[in-house]
Amino acid sequence: MRAVVADRLGDPSVLQVKEVPTPEPGPRDVVVRVGAAGVNFPDILSVAGTYQHKQQVPFIPGMEGAGTIHAVGSDVRGWKPGDKVIFGVRPGAFAEYAKVTKPDGMMRLPDGWSEIEGAGYRVAAHTAYHALVHRAGTKKGDVVLVHGASGGVGLAAVQLAKHLGAYVIATGGDDARLAIVKSHSGADAVVNYRTTDFVAAVKELTGGKGADVIYDPVGGEVLEKSMRAAAYGARLLIIGFTSGGPSTIMSNHVLIKGLTVLGVRAGETIARIAPELGRDYIEVLPKLAAQGVMRPHISHCFPMERAADAFRALIDRQVVGKVVITTA
Ligand SMILES: NC(=O)c1ccc[n+]([C@@H]2O[C@H](COP(=O)([O-])OP(=O)(O)OC[C@H]3O[C@@H](n4cnc5c(N)ncnc54)[C@H](OP(=O)(O)O)[C@@H]3O)[C@@H](O)[C@H]2O)c1
């Protein structure tokens, strides 16, 4: 089969399409004929060698995709060849075929969704759901401030927070992309944090109160400033650091405002300490997807040969929602 391979760690130019052996399913595995695979910021970090999960080279990147089941292992129940699915792998999705070692975690491609849409659903939806529901307990009437809302995990969080009945303020670094965020997600307000003081904007929009939940995949100065946009008792969700690095959180702000700072690791928390929460991914998210909640906005689609361009679209902050790599 053809696959996007990183023979060495580095910038996106290390990615090349190569012929590699097609995976065979073990007794508990499923092999999916990949139609499309979603590109996530962690893929960039993995290929650069800076992600928390280190990969041995050579490896095939890609954490998620959608396609058609090609083969099932002898012990697998509930799935059969021909089923259309959304799947996760760690890693290996940027290939014509991917071996899924935890088929229980797959979901059916919702009716009416293309494989390209399905490919961009899983990582963003899991992250947004775990953060807003499991970690922050977001409820109707909360003011939710979502940073990096033009990105994959950001846009899904805006969509989910709206579904939960929150008043949502979405930030990003480009007016044109924020306009698409607003029309796709129904965000109540959008704020460009490159040109506007988002703290003042949040205060004005909330009558001085601030945000009850802050969802931050950007880090750096954005999280530091967010302390001043937080309402008393707010929950701060630390999702990632696309701005380049972690932030310094002032403990006096945490104390004075009674804040709760929550680290979010969508997969790890469930794998390590709270497997029962994983049921929500299997039972709740397919129902939400069927209602169109967190249906991805796909702004860029590249063939495997242009995987490096797909990575660069994220690095260059061109994306609204998701970038997808197609295998056909
Ligand atoms: N905790 C978890 O479980 C979990 C799961 C998945 C992903 N993540 C993390 O979440 C973050 C976002 O991932 P993603 O896949 O959604 O990424 P993405 O689609 O590239 O979105 C990231 C957003 O960050 C903003 N940004 C601000 N400064 C940036 C910079 N210097 N370079 C690039 N983007 C910048 C961009 O919006 P503007 O250009 O509008 O500012 C962009 O839309 C990453 O740090 C990732 O590792 C965490």
The ligand as a Gaussian input file, in Angstrom:
#p B3LYP/6-31G(d) Opt

LIG

0 1
 N       -5.280000      18.122000      25.436000
 C       -5.701000      17.284000      24.515000
 O       -6.243000      16.222000      24.803000
 C       -5.481000      17.684000      23.084000
 C       -6.028000      16.946000      22.024000
 C       -5.805000      17.404000      20.710000
 C       -5.051000      18.544000      20.493000
 N       -4.495000      19.192000      21.555000
 C       -3.683000      20.401000      21.386000
 O       -4.558000      21.443000      21.013000
 C       -3.835000      22.395000      20.241000
 C       -4.605000      22.691000      18.962000
 O       -4.619000      21.533000      18.144000
 P       -5.406000      21.572000      16.746000
 O       -5.147000      20.271000      16.090000
 O       -6.783000      22.056000      16.949000
 O       -4.568000      22.715000      16.002000
 P       -5.038000      23.749000      14.850000
 O       -6.176000      23.198000      14.104000
 O       -3.799000      24.120000      14.137000
 O       -5.578000      24.994000      15.675000
 C       -4.751000      25.717000      16.488000
 C       -5.149000      27.176000      16.494000
 O       -4.181000      27.847000      17.314000
 C       -4.101000      29.195000      16.883000
 N       -2.726000      29.686000      17.014000
 C       -2.347000      30.704000      17.805000
 N       -1.047000      30.898000      17.717000
 C       -0.565000      30.014000      16.827000
 C        0.728000      29.740000      16.298000
 N        1.810000      30.453000      16.679000
 N        0.863000      28.737000      15.395000
 C       -0.198000      28.012000      15.017000
 N       -1.464000      28.228000      15.480000
 C       -1.630000      29.217000      16.389000
 C       -4.555000      29.220000      15.433000
 O       -5.624000      30.165000      15.312000
 P       -5.372000      31.684000      14.909000
 O       -4.415000      31.715000      13.743000
 O       -6.732000      32.148000      14.580000
 O       -4.773000      32.328000      16.123000
 C       -5.091000      27.819000      15.138000
 O       -6.358000      27.850000      14.545000
 C       -2.438000      21.807000      20.026000
 O       -1.540000      22.351000      20.963000
 C       -2.634000      20.344000      20.297000
 O       -1.447000      19.705000      20.708000
 C       -4.716000      18.795000      22.827000

